[in-house]
Amino acid sequence: MTLSCLALSLWYARKLGDMLSKMAKYAQRLQVKSMELTVEKRRADTLLCQMLPKEVAEQLKMNHEVKAEQLKHE
């Protein structure tokens, strides 16, 4: 009985180690993707501010409704 308990404990320990290793790899990939998303968000914000007046771009980024208005070209 003791030998089977030892074998089962070793099996669980190995499975736990595998699971922790997978979780660490996943966390690392998630961190990389998060950084990539941050870079892309900055690029999108910059592009939006280049295409629209800053006030309109900020309202759109905050999901506010933007009323149409006529702008004069200078």
HELIX and SHEET records of a PDB file:
HELIX    1   1 THR A    2  MET A   51  1                                  50    
HELIX    2   2 LYS A   54  LYS A   61  1                                   8    
END                                                                             
